[in-house]
Amino acid sequence: MPVERTLHRVAEEVERGDLASVLRARQRLVGLVTSYPDRLDLRDRLAGVYRLLGDAAQAGRWSYLAEERDEAEVAAFERAYRTPLARLTAMNWVGCEAAATTGTARDRLVALQSAANAQLRAELLVTEDRDPSWATNALVLLGLVVVLLCFVVGVVTLVIWVYRWFAG
């Protein structure tokens, strides 16, 4: 179904105002945003549907890149998705920031990407700082030797059992 026709159906369903129709409109818009993640107008409409449903976090999520947005909704989105990487993932933005059609959207995407990169760098530094102790390495080696020994004993037992089966 073409985008404009789908948007017309969404408008009709939202106009009806009953919960089932609004939920269908939301589903249609989620499909459109998934198919066209760089269309900011679709994101704004989806945010509007979430506003009707009373979901401030999702309204903030989908209006995050908009020129005009409700800061309370953005704060709800940031509380729901606590880290920059979680927010960037939730944004469902595909491609580079240059694909954004407005300067505001590009700036917000660049800032979010920078914060996510900083978060990943910090997590990598923490991971690199963890150096297992000598005792931990010795225990792991001992465990591997025990597992190998059990494997060898099992294979030898199986060979003896098969030999006795055929010989006996």
Chimera marker file (.cmm) of the C-alpha trace (Angstrom):
<marker_set name="trace">
<marker id="1" x="0.000" y="0.000" z="0.000" r="1" g="1" b="0" radius="0.5"/>
<marker id="2" x="1.474" y="3.415" z="-0.931" r="1" g="1" b="0" radius="0.5"/>
<marker id="3" x="2.596" y="5.703" z="1.876" r="1" g="1" b="0" radius="0.5"/>
<marker id="4" x="0.025" y="8.413" z="1.215" r="1" g="1" b="0" radius="0.5"/>
<marker id="5" x="-2.836" y="5.939" z="1.193" r="1" g="1" b="0" radius="0.5"/>
<marker id="6" x="-1.604" y="4.426" z="4.454" r="1" g="1" b="0" radius="0.5"/>
<marker id="7" x="-1.362" y="7.897" z="5.998" r="1" g="1" b="0" radius="0.5"/>
<marker id="8" x="-4.935" y="8.601" z="4.881" r="1" g="1" b="0" radius="0.5"/>
<marker id="9" x="-6.095" y="5.429" z="6.637" r="1" g="1" b="0" radius="0.5"/>
<marker id="10" x="-4.112" y="6.397" z="9.737" r="1" g="1" b="0" radius="0.5"/>
<marker id="11" x="-5.829" y="9.792" z="9.792" r="1" g="1" b="0" radius="0.5"/>
<marker id="12" x="-9.263" y="8.141" z="9.481" r="1" g="1" b="0" radius="0.5"/>
<marker id="13" x="-8.489" y="5.720" z="12.314" r="1" g="1" b="0" radius="0.5"/>
<marker id="14" x="-7.182" y="8.448" z="14.585" r="1" g="1" b="0" radius="0.5"/>
<marker id="15" x="-10.252" y="10.553" z="13.793" r="1" g="1" b="0" radius="0.5"/>
<marker id="16" x="-12.516" y="7.679" z="14.888" r="1" g="1" b="0" radius="0.5"/>
<marker id="17" x="-10.840" y="7.942" z="18.264" r="1" g="1" b="0" radius="0.5"/>
<marker id="18" x="-11.731" y="4.533" z="19.691" r="1" g="1" b="0" radius="0.5"/>
<marker id="19" x="-8.881" y="2.527" z="21.187" r="1" g="1" b="0" radius="0.5"/>
<marker id="20" x="-8.931" y="-0.246" z="18.582" r="1" g="1" b="0" radius="0.5"/>
<marker id="21" x="-8.698" y="2.256" z="15.716" r="1" g="1" b="0" radius="0.5"/>
<marker id="22" x="-5.899" y="4.234" z="17.360" r="1" g="1" b="0" radius="0.5"/>
<marker id="23" x="-3.973" y="1.012" z="17.990" r="1" g="1" b="0" radius="0.5"/>
<marker id="24" x="-4.379" y="0.053" z="14.313" r="1" g="1" b="0" radius="0.5"/>
<marker id="25" x="-3.139" y="3.514" z="13.333" r="1" g="1" b="0" radius="0.5"/>
<marker id="26" x="-0.125" y="3.042" z="15.606" r="1" g="1" b="0" radius="0.5"/>
<marker id="27" x="0.644" y="-0.308" z="13.992" r="1" g="1" b="0" radius="0.5"/>
<marker id="28" x="0.438" y="1.189" z="10.508" r="1" g="1" b="0" radius="0.5"/>
<marker id="29" x="2.755" y="4.035" z="11.478" r="1" g="1" b="0" radius="0.5"/>
<marker id="30" x="5.251" y="1.676" z="13.120" r="1" g="1" b="0" radius="0.5"/>
<marker id="31" x="5.375" y="-0.224" z="9.834" r="1" g="1" b="0" radius="0.5"/>
<marker id="32" x="5.914" y="2.983" z="7.877" r="1" g="1" b="0" radius="0.5"/>
<marker id="33" x="8.663" y="4.227" z="10.218" r="1" g="1" b="0" radius="0.5"/>
<marker id="34" x="10.356" y="0.839" z="9.951" r="1" g="1" b="0" radius="0.5"/>
<marker id="35" x="10.215" y="1.033" z="6.165" r="1" g="1" b="0" radius="0.5"/>
<marker id="36" x="11.150" y="4.733" z="5.969" r="1" g="1" b="0" radius="0.5"/>
<marker id="37" x="13.262" y="5.476" z="9.071" r="1" g="1" b="0" radius="0.5"/>
<marker id="38" x="14.596" y="8.748" z="7.664" r="1" g="1" b="0" radius="0.5"/>
<marker id="39" x="11.136" y="10.326" z="7.199" r="1" g="1" b="0" radius="0.5"/>
<marker id="40" x="10.763" y="12.709" z="10.095" r="1" g="1" b="0" radius="0.5"/>
<marker id="41" x="7.103" y="13.420" z="9.292" r="1" g="1" b="0" radius="0.5"/>
<marker id="42" x="6.238" y="9.769" z="9.908" r="1" g="1" b="0" radius="0.5"/>
<marker id="43" x="8.076" y="9.870" z="13.223" r="1" g="1" b="0" radius="0.5"/>
<marker id="44" x="6.104" y="12.980" z="14.221" r="1" g="1" b="0" radius="0.5"/>
<marker id="45" x="2.796" y="11.302" z="13.380" r="1" g="1" b="0" radius="0.5"/>
<marker id="46" x="3.766" y="8.230" z="15.367" r="1" g="1" b="0" radius="0.5"/>
<marker id="47" x="4.661" y="10.467" z="18.312" r="1" g="1" b="0" radius="0.5"/>
<marker id="48" x="1.217" y="12.046" z="18.009" r="1" g="1" b="0" radius="0.5"/>
<marker id="49" x="-0.479" y="8.654" z="18.191" r="1" g="1" b="0" radius="0.5"/>
<marker id="50" x="1.533" y="7.770" z="21.282" r="1" g="1" b="0" radius="0.5"/>
<marker id="51" x="0.438" y="11.085" z="22.804" r="1" g="1" b="0" radius="0.5"/>
<marker id="52" x="-3.178" y="10.034" z="22.230" r="1" g="1" b="0" radius="0.5"/>
<marker id="53" x="-2.428" y="6.749" z="23.957" r="1" g="1" b="0" radius="0.5"/>
<marker id="54" x="-0.787" y="8.566" z="26.879" r="1" g="1" b="0" radius="0.5"/>
<marker id="55" x="2.664" y="7.025" z="26.393" r="1" g="1" b="0" radius="0.5"/>
<marker id="56" x="5.032" y="9.939" z="26.993" r="1" g="1" b="0" radius="0.5"/>
<marker id="57" x="8.214" y="7.869" z="26.704" r="1" g="1" b="0" radius="0.5"/>
<marker id="58" x="7.307" y="6.596" z="23.240" r="1" g="1" b="0" radius="0.5"/>
<marker id="59" x="6.072" y="10.021" z="22.169" r="1" g="1" b="0" radius="0.5"/>
<marker id="60" x="9.461" y="11.401" z="23.233" r="1" g="1" b="0" radius="0.5"/>
<marker id="61" x="11.232" y="8.609" z="21.413" r="1" g="1" b="0" radius="0.5"/>
<marker id="62" x="9.576" y="9.375" z="18.104" r="1" g="1" b="0" radius="0.5"/>
<marker id="63" x="9.631" y="13.157" z="18.454" r="1" g="1" b="0" radius="0.5"/>
<marker id="64" x="13.275" y="13.216" z="19.600" r="1" g="1" b="0" radius="0.5"/>
<marker id="65" x="14.509" y="14.509" z="16.236" r="1" g="1" b="0" radius="0.5"/>
<marker id="66" x="11.661" y="16.973" z="15.672" r="1" g="1" b="0" radius="0.5"/>
<marker id="67" x="12.167" y="20.735" z="15.438" r="1" g="1" b="0" radius="0.5"/>
<marker id="68" x="9.563" y="21.274" z="18.149" r="1" g="1" b="0" radius="0.5"/>
<marker id="69" x="9.249" y="18.660" z="20.842" r="1" g="1" b="0" radius="0.5"/>
<marker id="70" x="7.871" y="18.352" z="24.339" r="1" g="1" b="0" radius="0.5"/>
<marker id="71" x="10.800" y="18.266" z="26.741" r="1" g="1" b="0" radius="0.5"/>
<marker id="72" x="8.754" y="16.298" z="29.303" r="1" g="1" b="0" radius="0.5"/>
<marker id="73" x="8.277" y="13.562" z="26.700" r="1" g="1" b="0" radius="0.5"/>
<marker id="74" x="11.983" y="13.624" z="25.849" r="1" g="1" b="0" radius="0.5"/>
<marker id="75" x="12.799" y="13.327" z="29.557" r="1" g="1" b="0" radius="0.5"/>
<marker id="76" x="10.431" y="10.328" z="29.817" r="1" g="1" b="0" radius="0.5"/>
<marker id="77" x="12.177" y="8.753" z="26.823" r="1" g="1" b="0" radius="0.5"/>
<marker id="78" x="15.587" y="9.348" z="28.393" r="1" g="1" b="0" radius="0.5"/>
<marker id="79" x="14.407" y="7.806" z="31.677" r="1" g="1" b="0" radius="0.5"/>
<marker id="80" x="13.069" y="4.757" z="29.827" r="1" g="1" b="0" radius="0.5"/>
<marker id="81" x="16.265" y="4.374" z="27.782" r="1" g="1" b="0" radius="0.5"/>
<marker id="82" x="18.940" y="5.346" z="30.278" r="1" g="1" b="0" radius="0.5"/>
<marker id="83" x="22.095" y="5.148" z="28.170" r="1" g="1" b="0" radius="0.5"/>
<marker id="84" x="22.966" y="6.959" z="24.938" r="1" g="1" b="0" radius="0.5"/>
<marker id="85" x="23.501" y="3.623" z="23.204" r="1" g="1" b="0" radius="0.5"/>
<marker id="86" x="20.053" y="2.401" z="24.267" r="1" g="1" b="0" radius="0.5"/>
<marker id="87" x="18.522" y="5.659" z="23.004" r="1" g="1" b="0" radius="0.5"/>
<marker id="88" x="20.352" y="5.455" z="19.698" r="1" g="1" b="0" radius="0.5"/>
<marker id="89" x="19.212" y="1.866" z="19.224" r="1" g="1" b="0" radius="0.5"/>
<marker id="90" x="15.628" y="2.780" z="20.140" r="1" g="1" b="0" radius="0.5"/>
<marker id="91" x="15.665" y="5.610" z="17.601" r="1" g="1" b="0" radius="0.5"/>
<marker id="92" x="15.774" y="2.991" z="14.845" r="1" g="1" b="0" radius="0.5"/>
<marker id="93" x="17.760" y="5.352" z="12.646" r="1" g="1" b="0" radius="0.5"/>
<marker id="94" x="19.319" y="3.582" z="9.688" r="1" g="1" b="0" radius="0.5"/>
<marker id="95" x="22.271" y="5.135" z="7.924" r="1" g="1" b="0" radius="0.5"/>
<marker id="96" x="24.341" y="8.163" z="8.694" r="1" g="1" b="0" radius="0.5"/>
<marker id="97" x="23.292" y="11.416" z="10.264" r="1" g="1" b="0" radius="0.5"/>
<marker id="98" x="23.553" y="13.182" z="6.920" r="1" g="1" b="0" radius="0.5"/>
<marker id="99" x="20.358" y="11.418" z="5.822" r="1" g="1" b="0" radius="0.5"/>
<marker id="100" x="18.353" y="13.574" z="8.240" r="1" g="1" b="0" radius="0.5"/>
<marker id="101" x="16.366" y="16.213" z="6.405" r="1" g="1" b="0" radius="0.5"/>
<marker id="102" x="16.733" y="18.981" z="8.997" r="1" g="1" b="0" radius="0.5"/>
<marker id="103" x="19.720" y="20.514" z="10.692" r="1" g="1" b="0" radius="0.5"/>
<marker id="104" x="18.168" y="19.989" z="14.110" r="1" g="1" b="0" radius="0.5"/>
<marker id="105" x="17.729" y="16.273" z="13.465" r="1" g="1" b="0" radius="0.5"/>
<marker id="106" x="21.303" y="15.997" z="12.184" r="1" g="1" b="0" radius="0.5"/>
<marker id="107" x="22.662" y="17.835" z="15.224" r="1" g="1" b="0" radius="0.5"/>
<marker id="108" x="20.702" y="15.646" z="17.638" r="1" g="1" b="0" radius="0.5"/>
<marker id="109" x="21.788" y="12.475" z="15.867" r="1" g="1" b="0" radius="0.5"/>
<marker id="110" x="25.445" y="13.564" z="15.876" r="1" g="1" b="0" radius="0.5"/>
<marker id="111" x="25.243" y="14.392" z="19.596" r="1" g="1" b="0" radius="0.5"/>
<marker id="112" x="23.578" y="11.064" z="20.379" r="1" g="1" b="0" radius="0.5"/>
<marker id="113" x="26.090" y="9.142" z="18.263" r="1" g="1" b="0" radius="0.5"/>
<marker id="114" x="28.990" y="10.912" z="19.991" r="1" g="1" b="0" radius="0.5"/>
<marker id="115" x="27.568" y="10.106" z="23.417" r="1" g="1" b="0" radius="0.5"/>
<marker id="116" x="27.051" y="6.456" z="22.415" r="1" g="1" b="0" radius="0.5"/>
<marker id="117" x="30.628" y="6.251" z="21.128" r="1" g="1" b="0" radius="0.5"/>
<marker id="118" x="31.914" y="7.718" z="24.393" r="1" g="1" b="0" radius="0.5"/>
<marker id="119" x="29.857" y="5.165" z="26.321" r="1" g="1" b="0" radius="0.5"/>
<marker id="120" x="31.296" y="2.298" z="24.264" r="1" g="1" b="0" radius="0.5"/>
<marker id="121" x="34.855" y="3.586" z="24.723" r="1" g="1" b="0" radius="0.5"/>
<marker id="122" x="34.333" y="3.792" z="28.487" r="1" g="1" b="0" radius="0.5"/>
<marker id="123" x="32.937" y="0.248" z="28.577" r="1" g="1" b="0" radius="0.5"/>
<marker id="124" x="35.903" y="-1.032" z="26.569" r="1" g="1" b="0" radius="0.5"/>
<marker id="125" x="38.363" y="0.642" z="28.928" r="1" g="1" b="0" radius="0.5"/>
<marker id="126" x="36.706" y="-1.000" z="31.906" r="1" g="1" b="0" radius="0.5"/>
<marker id="127" x="36.828" y="-4.364" z="30.130" r="1" g="1" b="0" radius="0.5"/>
<marker id="128" x="40.507" y="-3.944" z="29.255" r="1" g="1" b="0" radius="0.5"/>
<marker id="129" x="41.379" y="-3.077" z="32.858" r="1" g="1" b="0" radius="0.5"/>
<marker id="130" x="40.129" y="-6.428" z="34.111" r="1" g="1" b="0" radius="0.5"/>
<marker id="131" x="43.148" y="-8.714" z="34.226" r="1" g="1" b="0" radius="0.5"/>
<marker id="132" x="42.493" y="-12.139" z="35.692" r="1" g="1" b="0" radius="0.5"/>
<marker id="133" x="44.713" y="-13.061" z="38.620" r="1" g="1" b="0" radius="0.5"/>
<marker id="134" x="47.314" y="-15.831" z="38.584" r="1" g="1" b="0" radius="0.5"/>
<marker id="135" x="45.090" y="-17.972" z="40.825" r="1" g="1" b="0" radius="0.5"/>
<marker id="136" x="42.157" y="-17.641" z="38.422" r="1" g="1" b="0" radius="0.5"/>
<marker id="137" x="44.320" y="-18.717" z="35.506" r="1" g="1" b="0" radius="0.5"/>
<marker id="138" x="45.628" y="-21.711" z="37.501" r="1" g="1" b="0" radius="0.5"/>
<marker id="139" x="42.081" y="-22.795" z="38.411" r="1" g="1" b="0" radius="0.5"/>
<marker id="140" x="40.963" y="-22.578" z="34.795" r="1" g="1" b="0" radius="0.5"/>
<marker id="141" x="43.963" y="-24.640" z="33.686" r="1" g="1" b="0" radius="0.5"/>
<marker id="142" x="43.279" y="-27.215" z="36.397" r="1" g="1" b="0" radius="0.5"/>
<marker id="143" x="39.647" y="-27.431" z="35.299" r="1" g="1" b="0" radius="0.5"/>
<marker id="144" x="40.687" y="-27.995" z="31.690" r="1" g="1" b="0" radius="0.5"/>
<marker id="145" x="43.092" y="-30.765" z="32.741" r="1" g="1" b="0" radius="0.5"/>
<marker id="146" x="40.330" y="-32.494" z="34.757" r="1" g="1" b="0" radius="0.5"/>
<marker id="147" x="37.908" y="-32.292" z="31.827" r="1" g="1" b="0" radius="0.5"/>
<marker id="148" x="40.538" y="-33.669" z="29.447" r="1" g="1" b="0" radius="0.5"/>
<marker id="149" x="41.364" y="-36.481" z="31.870" r="1" g="1" b="0" radius="0.5"/>
<marker id="150" x="37.673" y="-37.415" z="32.171" r="1" g="1" b="0" radius="0.5"/>
<marker id="151" x="37.376" y="-37.435" z="28.387" r="1" g="1" b="0" radius="0.5"/>
<marker id="152" x="40.393" y="-39.750" z="27.995" r="1" g="1" b="0" radius="0.5"/>
<marker id="153" x="39.132" y="-42.104" z="30.725" r="1" g="1" b="0" radius="0.5"/>
<marker id="154" x="35.740" y="-42.204" z="29.034" r="1" g="1" b="0" radius="0.5"/>
<marker id="155" x="37.196" y="-43.003" z="25.622" r="1" g="1" b="0" radius="0.5"/>
<marker id="156" x="39.412" y="-45.767" z="27.084" r="1" g="1" b="0" radius="0.5"/>
<marker id="157" x="36.434" y="-47.233" z="28.960" r="1" g="1" b="0" radius="0.5"/>
<marker id="158" x="34.340" y="-47.185" z="25.789" r="1" g="1" b="0" radius="0.5"/>
<marker id="159" x="37.091" y="-48.921" z="23.787" r="1" g="1" b="0" radius="0.5"/>
<marker id="160" x="37.477" y="-51.628" z="26.463" r="1" g="1" b="0" radius="0.5"/>
<marker id="161" x="33.709" y="-52.140" z="26.621" r="1" g="1" b="0" radius="0.5"/>
<marker id="162" x="33.423" y="-52.458" z="22.817" r="1" g="1" b="0" radius="0.5"/>
<marker id="163" x="36.401" y="-54.887" z="22.731" r="1" g="1" b="0" radius="0.5"/>
<marker id="164" x="34.817" y="-57.107" z="25.427" r="1" g="1" b="0" radius="0.5"/>
<marker id="165" x="31.487" y="-56.983" z="23.631" r="1" g="1" b="0" radius="0.5"/>
<marker id="166" x="32.952" y="-58.364" z="20.412" r="1" g="1" b="0" radius="0.5"/>
<marker id="167" x="35.482" y="-60.687" z="22.062" r="1" g="1" b="0" radius="0.5"/>
<marker id="168" x="33.218" y="-62.128" z="24.560" r="1" g="1" b="0" radius="0.5"/>
<link id1="1" id2="2" r="1" g="1" b="0" radius="0.2"/>
<link id1="2" id2="3" r="1" g="1" b="0" radius="0.2"/>
<link id1="3" id2="4" r="1" g="1" b="0" radius="0.2"/>
<link id1="4" id2="5" r="1" g="1" b="0" radius="0.2"/>
<link id1="5" id2="6" r="1" g="1" b="0" radius="0.2"/>
<link id1="6" id2="7" r="1" g="1" b="0" radius="0.2"/>
<link id1="7" id2="8" r="1" g="1" b="0" radius="0.2"/>
<link id1="8" id2="9" r="1" g="1" b="0" radius="0.2"/>
<link id1="9" id2="10" r="1" g="1" b="0" radius="0.2"/>
<link id1="10" id2="11" r="1" g="1" b="0" radius="0.2"/>
<link id1="11" id2="12" r="1" g="1" b="0" radius="0.2"/>
<link id1="12" id2="13" r="1" g="1" b="0" radius="0.2"/>
<link id1="13" id2="14" r="1" g="1" b="0" radius="0.2"/>
<link id1="14" id2="15" r="1" g="1" b="0" radius="0.2"/>
<link id1="15" id2="16" r="1" g="1" b="0" radius="0.2"/>
<link id1="16" id2="17" r="1" g="1" b="0" radius="0.2"/>
<link id1="17" id2="18" r="1" g="1" b="0" radius="0.2"/>
<link id1="18" id2="19" r="1" g="1" b="0" radius="0.2"/>
<link id1="19" id2="20" r="1" g="1" b="0" radius="0.2"/>
<link id1="20" id2="21" r="1" g="1" b="0" radius="0.2"/>
<link id1="21" id2="22" r="1" g="1" b="0" radius="0.2"/>
<link id1="22" id2="23" r="1" g="1" b="0" radius="0.2"/>
<link id1="23" id2="24" r="1" g="1" b="0" radius="0.2"/>
<link id1="24" id2="25" r="1" g="1" b="0" radius="0.2"/>
<link id1="25" id2="26" r="1" g="1" b="0" radius="0.2"/>
<link id1="26" id2="27" r="1" g="1" b="0" radius="0.2"/>
<link id1="27" id2="28" r="1" g="1" b="0" radius="0.2"/>
<link id1="28" id2="29" r="1" g="1" b="0" radius="0.2"/>
<link id1="29" id2="30" r="1" g="1" b="0" radius="0.2"/>
<link id1="30" id2="31" r="1" g="1" b="0" radius="0.2"/>
<link id1="31" id2="32" r="1" g="1" b="0" radius="0.2"/>
<link id1="32" id2="33" r="1" g="1" b="0" radius="0.2"/>
<link id1="33" id2="34" r="1" g="1" b="0" radius="0.2"/>
<link id1="34" id2="35" r="1" g="1" b="0" radius="0.2"/>
<link id1="35" id2="36" r="1" g="1" b="0" radius="0.2"/>
<link id1="36" id2="37" r="1" g="1" b="0" radius="0.2"/>
<link id1="37" id2="38" r="1" g="1" b="0" radius="0.2"/>
<link id1="38" id2="39" r="1" g="1" b="0" radius="0.2"/>
<link id1="39" id2="40" r="1" g="1" b="0" radius="0.2"/>
<link id1="40" id2="41" r="1" g="1" b="0" radius="0.2"/>
<link id1="41" id2="42" r="1" g="1" b="0" radius="0.2"/>
<link id1="42" id2="43" r="1" g="1" b="0" radius="0.2"/>
<link id1="43" id2="44" r="1" g="1" b="0" radius="0.2"/>
<link id1="44" id2="45" r="1" g="1" b="0" radius="0.2"/>
<link id1="45" id2="46" r="1" g="1" b="0" radius="0.2"/>
<link id1="46" id2="47" r="1" g="1" b="0" radius="0.2"/>
<link id1="47" id2="48" r="1" g="1" b="0" radius="0.2"/>
<link id1="48" id2="49" r="1" g="1" b="0" radius="0.2"/>
<link id1="49" id2="50" r="1" g="1" b="0" radius="0.2"/>
<link id1="50" id2="51" r="1" g="1" b="0" radius="0.2"/>
<link id1="51" id2="52" r="1" g="1" b="0" radius="0.2"/>
<link id1="52" id2="53" r="1" g="1" b="0" radius="0.2"/>
<link id1="53" id2="54" r="1" g="1" b="0" radius="0.2"/>
<link id1="54" id2="55" r="1" g="1" b="0" radius="0.2"/>
<link id1="55" id2="56" r="1" g="1" b="0" radius="0.2"/>
<link id1="56" id2="57" r="1" g="1" b="0" radius="0.2"/>
<link id1="57" id2="58" r="1" g="1" b="0" radius="0.2"/>
<link id1="58" id2="59" r="1" g="1" b="0" radius="0.2"/>
<link id1="59" id2="60" r="1" g="1" b="0" radius="0.2"/>
<link id1="60" id2="61" r="1" g="1" b="0" radius="0.2"/>
<link id1="61" id2="62" r="1" g="1" b="0" radius="0.2"/>
<link id1="62" id2="63" r="1" g="1" b="0" radius="0.2"/>
<link id1="63" id2="64" r="1" g="1" b="0" radius="0.2"/>
<link id1="64" id2="65" r="1" g="1" b="0" radius="0.2"/>
<link id1="65" id2="66" r="1" g="1" b="0" radius="0.2"/>
<link id1="66" id2="67" r="1" g="1" b="0" radius="0.2"/>
<link id1="67" id2="68" r="1" g="1" b="0" radius="0.2"/>
<link id1="68" id2="69" r="1" g="1" b="0" radius="0.2"/>
<link id1="69" id2="70" r="1" g="1" b="0" radius="0.2"/>
<link id1="70" id2="71" r="1" g="1" b="0" radius="0.2"/>
<link id1="71" id2="72" r="1" g="1" b="0" radius="0.2"/>
<link id1="72" id2="73" r="1" g="1" b="0" radius="0.2"/>
<link id1="73" id2="74" r="1" g="1" b="0" radius="0.2"/>
<link id1="74" id2="75" r="1" g="1" b="0" radius="0.2"/>
<link id1="75" id2="76" r="1" g="1" b="0" radius="0.2"/>
<link id1="76" id2="77" r="1" g="1" b="0" radius="0.2"/>
<link id1="77" id2="78" r="1" g="1" b="0" radius="0.2"/>
<link id1="78" id2="79" r="1" g="1" b="0" radius="0.2"/>
<link id1="79" id2="80" r="1" g="1" b="0" radius="0.2"/>
<link id1="80" id2="81" r="1" g="1" b="0" radius="0.2"/>
<link id1="81" id2="82" r="1" g="1" b="0" radius="0.2"/>
<link id1="82" id2="83" r="1" g="1" b="0" radius="0.2"/>
<link id1="83" id2="84" r="1" g="1" b="0" radius="0.2"/>
<link id1="84" id2="85" r="1" g="1" b="0" radius="0.2"/>
<link id1="85" id2="86" r="1" g="1" b="0" radius="0.2"/>
<link id1="86" id2="87" r="1" g="1" b="0" radius="0.2"/>
<link id1="87" id2="88" r="1" g="1" b="0" radius="0.2"/>
<link id1="88" id2="89" r="1" g="1" b="0" radius="0.2"/>
<link id1="89" id2="90" r="1" g="1" b="0" radius="0.2"/>
<link id1="90" id2="91" r="1" g="1" b="0" radius="0.2"/>
<link id1="91" id2="92" r="1" g="1" b="0" radius="0.2"/>
<link id1="92" id2="93" r="1" g="1" b="0" radius="0.2"/>
<link id1="93" id2="94" r="1" g="1" b="0" radius="0.2"/>
<link id1="94" id2="95" r="1" g="1" b="0" radius="0.2"/>
<link id1="95" id2="96" r="1" g="1" b="0" radius="0.2"/>
<link id1="96" id2="97" r="1" g="1" b="0" radius="0.2"/>
<link id1="97" id2="98" r="1" g="1" b="0" radius="0.2"/>
<link id1="98" id2="99" r="1" g="1" b="0" radius="0.2"/>
<link id1="99" id2="100" r="1" g="1" b="0" radius="0.2"/>
<link id1="100" id2="101" r="1" g="1" b="0" radius="0.2"/>
<link id1="101" id2="102" r="1" g="1" b="0" radius="0.2"/>
<link id1="102" id2="103" r="1" g="1" b="0" radius="0.2"/>
<link id1="103" id2="104" r="1" g="1" b="0" radius="0.2"/>
<link id1="104" id2="105" r="1" g="1" b="0" radius="0.2"/>
<link id1="105" id2="106" r="1" g="1" b="0" radius="0.2"/>
<link id1="106" id2="107" r="1" g="1" b="0" radius="0.2"/>
<link id1="107" id2="108" r="1" g="1" b="0" radius="0.2"/>
<link id1="108" id2="109" r="1" g="1" b="0" radius="0.2"/>
<link id1="109" id2="110" r="1" g="1" b="0" radius="0.2"/>
<link id1="110" id2="111" r="1" g="1" b="0" radius="0.2"/>
<link id1="111" id2="112" r="1" g="1" b="0" radius="0.2"/>
<link id1="112" id2="113" r="1" g="1" b="0" radius="0.2"/>
<link id1="113" id2="114" r="1" g="1" b="0" radius="0.2"/>
<link id1="114" id2="115" r="1" g="1" b="0" radius="0.2"/>
<link id1="115" id2="116" r="1" g="1" b="0" radius="0.2"/>
<link id1="116" id2="117" r="1" g="1" b="0" radius="0.2"/>
<link id1="117" id2="118" r="1" g="1" b="0" radius="0.2"/>
<link id1="118" id2="119" r="1" g="1" b="0" radius="0.2"/>
<link id1="119" id2="120" r="1" g="1" b="0" radius="0.2"/>
<link id1="120" id2="121" r="1" g="1" b="0" radius="0.2"/>
<link id1="121" id2="122" r="1" g="1" b="0" radius="0.2"/>
<link id1="122" id2="123" r="1" g="1" b="0" radius="0.2"/>
<link id1="123" id2="124" r="1" g="1" b="0" radius="0.2"/>
<link id1="124" id2="125" r="1" g="1" b="0" radius="0.2"/>
<link id1="125" id2="126" r="1" g="1" b="0" radius="0.2"/>
<link id1="126" id2="127" r="1" g="1" b="0" radius="0.2"/>
<link id1="127" id2="128" r="1" g="1" b="0" radius="0.2"/>
<link id1="128" id2="129" r="1" g="1" b="0" radius="0.2"/>
<link id1="129" id2="130" r="1" g="1" b="0" radius="0.2"/>
<link id1="130" id2="131" r="1" g="1" b="0" radius="0.2"/>
<link id1="131" id2="132" r="1" g="1" b="0" radius="0.2"/>
<link id1="132" id2="133" r="1" g="1" b="0" radius="0.2"/>
<link id1="133" id2="134" r="1" g="1" b="0" radius="0.2"/>
<link id1="134" id2="135" r="1" g="1" b="0" radius="0.2"/>
<link id1="135" id2="136" r="1" g="1" b="0" radius="0.2"/>
<link id1="136" id2="137" r="1" g="1" b="0" radius="0.2"/>
<link id1="137" id2="138" r="1" g="1" b="0" radius="0.2"/>
<link id1="138" id2="139" r="1" g="1" b="0" radius="0.2"/>
<link id1="139" id2="140" r="1" g="1" b="0" radius="0.2"/>
<link id1="140" id2="141" r="1" g="1" b="0" radius="0.2"/>
<link id1="141" id2="142" r="1" g="1" b="0" radius="0.2"/>
<link id1="142" id2="143" r="1" g="1" b="0" radius="0.2"/>
<link id1="143" id2="144" r="1" g="1" b="0" radius="0.2"/>
<link id1="144" id2="145" r="1" g="1" b="0" radius="0.2"/>
<link id1="145" id2="146" r="1" g="1" b="0" radius="0.2"/>
<link id1="146" id2="147" r="1" g="1" b="0" radius="0.2"/>
<link id1="147" id2="148" r="1" g="1" b="0" radius="0.2"/>
<link id1="148" id2="149" r="1" g="1" b="0" radius="0.2"/>
<link id1="149" id2="150" r="1" g="1" b="0" radius="0.2"/>
<link id1="150" id2="151" r="1" g="1" b="0" radius="0.2"/>
<link id1="151" id2="152" r="1" g="1" b="0" radius="0.2"/>
<link id1="152" id2="153" r="1" g="1" b="0" radius="0.2"/>
<link id1="153" id2="154" r="1" g="1" b="0" radius="0.2"/>
<link id1="154" id2="155" r="1" g="1" b="0" radius="0.2"/>
<link id1="155" id2="156" r="1" g="1" b="0" radius="0.2"/>
<link id1="156" id2="157" r="1" g="1" b="0" radius="0.2"/>
<link id1="157" id2="158" r="1" g="1" b="0" radius="0.2"/>
<link id1="158" id2="159" r="1" g="1" b="0" radius="0.2"/>
<link id1="159" id2="160" r="1" g="1" b="0" radius="0.2"/>
<link id1="160" id2="161" r="1" g="1" b="0" radius="0.2"/>
<link id1="161" id2="162" r="1" g="1" b="0" radius="0.2"/>
<link id1="162" id2="163" r="1" g="1" b="0" radius="0.2"/>
<link id1="163" id2="164" r="1" g="1" b="0" radius="0.2"/>
<link id1="164" id2="165" r="1" g="1" b="0" radius="0.2"/>
<link id1="165" id2="166" r="1" g="1" b="0" radius="0.2"/>
<link id1="166" id2="167" r="1" g="1" b="0" radius="0.2"/>
<link id1="167" id2="168" r="1" g="1" b="0" radius="0.2"/>
</marker_set>
